[in-house]
């Protein structure tokens, strides 16, 4: 590790340190976040559109910014190995995309169940046949109930900030859960834009595994004492009672994370024009399309507001209820076929027939802002607004 670098507390690095503008891609923003995160180990396996980011993380290892790094045999091996490094008390990082997420699926609830503060970047892409490497975030719907905290970045600035803040949130003693930071592949990973970065000679203070609610594995606490004895060697009653009570604690830990997400991300959602009768609700890069759609609607004399979701898990039920209490129509555009965000919003709201789960594009299709405008105009016409 470069001895000229210094550790600082999280608040100084995230809020107080002077930032300078850089013109970088989302993949480069990932590396910039990892550079300042004081990571002990990163493990990689290539898959488009994630490959470049972990290549750059490997360069950080070569330059001494990370203590250890290697390429595993496949995505499942990555997530199992990164789990082992976290169990031993290390601060860890990895990333994946689309089919890689599905191949490693078994490990995500294992991370949460073991209460490990793993930070993983997901660069979302298509997963189904016919094959597509293009932007689509259907994989997020498959991770909603794995126990991990889920944050969704609109752009490279969000991606940088959320990744760095993810460590601070995940490592709180009363949280200690994995955090997935999601970005829509290519739209964010391969697009170059202005990102404000703190000095790269500053980094987070080291992770202290003594602050964890579960002990790190070592020669005094071998894995068999924690993972086998309570659950596998006893009666069925003890097995399912232990599983159920621990599962409830994982869910409770995610709820306790709300206050930290709110503080470090300045809220689980961001609201513009909350008194508007027409609201657009979105996460990820769809937010950027909504911003332009609102401009077009306003040119036509239509007043519209917007809700940007930053946290998907925990889901901001109360916040979305408050943000949409004046809305007659809530348009939810998405880059996936299933409409998972619209479903989540509908489940949180009374009078959820206000929610219009359109437009949806997938498989790499683009979403011109006019498509959102057309959906809004059609909905206004149908409801006589």
Secondary structure, DSSP 8 states (H G I E B T S, - for coil): --TT-EEE-HHIIIIIS-EEEEEEEHHHHHHHHHHHTT-SEEEE---TTTHHHHHHHHHHHHTTSSSEEEE-SSHHHHHHHHHHHHHTT--EEEEE-HHHHHHTHHHHHHHHHTT---EEEEEE---SSS---S---HHHHTTTTSS-EEEE-SSHHHHHHHHHHHHHHHTSTTT---EEEEEETTTTTT-EEEEEEE-TTEEE----GGGSSS---SSSS-HHHHHTHHHHSS-HHHHHHHHHHHHHHHHHHHHHTHHHHHHHTTSSEEEESTT-SEEEEEETTHHHHHHHHHHHHHHTT--EEEEEE-EEETT-HHHHHHHTTT-SEEE--BSSSS-HHHHHHHHH-SSGGGEE---B--TT----HHHHHHHHHHHHHHTT-
